[in-house]
Amino acid sequence: MLTEAFLAALLYGAVTAAVPLLLAGLGEQMSEKAGVLNIGIEGMMIAGAFAGFFVAYHSGSLWAGFGGGILAGMAVALVMALLCVGLGLNQIVIGIGLTLGFEGLTALMHHFLFSRTYPRLPAAEALAIPLLDRIPVLGGALFNHPPVVYLAVLAVPGMAFLYRRTQLGLNLQAAGDRPAALDVAGVDVTATRFAAVLTTGAFAGLGGAYLACVGAGIFVPFVTNGAGFMGIVLAMLARGRPVWVLAGAMLFGICLALTTAAQVAGVNLPTDVIQMLPFLAVMVMLVLFGRRASLPAALGIPYERGAR
């Protein structure tokens, strides 16, 4: 199996599968830093996937589709922020409700709009990085992807810089650890959490749009297949470090890409076994590293000014 064709197919598929997980994990990480456990990220991704595919299909522009996905994800995140941050409702209950609601809504809309034709989008145009794309095996697998892939990877050092070197990063950390202290310092905790949740929606919506428009090229009901929940696990295990989200996303991406890579190598593996691997990897990582996960002290706790 360890041929150049197998390794190239495995790495290329891993990157394609990892990008939605990376975007979901980075978004969830910001939300958790601010003290909001965003269980609804799966709903934001499925909304972004449908809106992104719908806009890209009717406009003929992949970038317009990404914009539509971002706006759809932010719209769902706005509902989450209004109910959980503004009104202080239970974050887990609202998140599950949003996920189930938008899975059903997008399935219903797909039935009326696309179920008779099942249209597909053309393959996304790749951008090869000069010289690097000529590296044997690694070049075509890692350095010949659509531009949005490189932007997602560049978001990792950008988020790391934001958390460690900026006042906004410190405010996010304080909103999750000591929101009362942030309030005393004159920073609006509610506004900080609102911004974090909306940013999470933008990341998740983009991840969903990428999954439908680039990864699959088609929208079908439940196309996210638990990617949002994997993003939650990545964010919790990363301990506030975006680079760990990237590493975890690549690990899950490799598991998801094994089916295609095995077919290239001529190995016939049951599809059900391959599809089970990412969730098995999630459980293994939780067993190995779950107890070491460092979560904000006020995670999941609504903040009410003046309450004790």
Sequence and secondary structure as in RCSB ss.txt:
>XXXX:A:sequence
MLTEAFLAALLYGAVTAAVPLLLAGLGEQMSEKAGVLNIGIEGMMIAGAFAGFFVAYHSGSLWAGFGGGILAGMA
VALVMALLCVGLGLNQIVIGIGLTLGFEGLTALMHHFLFSRTYPRLPAAEALAIPLLDRIPVLGGALFNHPPVVY
LAVLAVPGMAFLYRRTQLGLNLQAAGDRPAALDVAGVDVTATRFAAVLTTGAFAGLGGAYLACVGAGIFVPFVTN
GAGFMGIVLAMLARGRPVWVLAGAMLFGICLALTTAAQVAGVNLPTDVIQMLPFLAVMVMLVLFGRRASLPAALG
IPYERGAR
>XXXX:A:secstr
  SHHHHHHHHHHHHHHHHHHHHHHHHHHHHHHTT   TTHHHHHHHHHHHHHHHHHHH  HHHHHHHHHHHHHH
HHHHHIIIIIIS   HHHHHHHHHHHHHHHHHHHHHHHTTTT         EE TTGGGSTTHHHHHSEE HHHH
HHHHHHHHHHHHHHHSHHHHHHHHHHH HHHHHHTT  HHHHHHHHHHHHHHHHHHHHHHIIIIIISS  TTTTT
THHHHHHHHHHHTTT HHHHHHHHHHHHHHHHHHHHHHHTT    HHHHHHHHHHHHHHHHHHHGGG    TTTT
    TT  
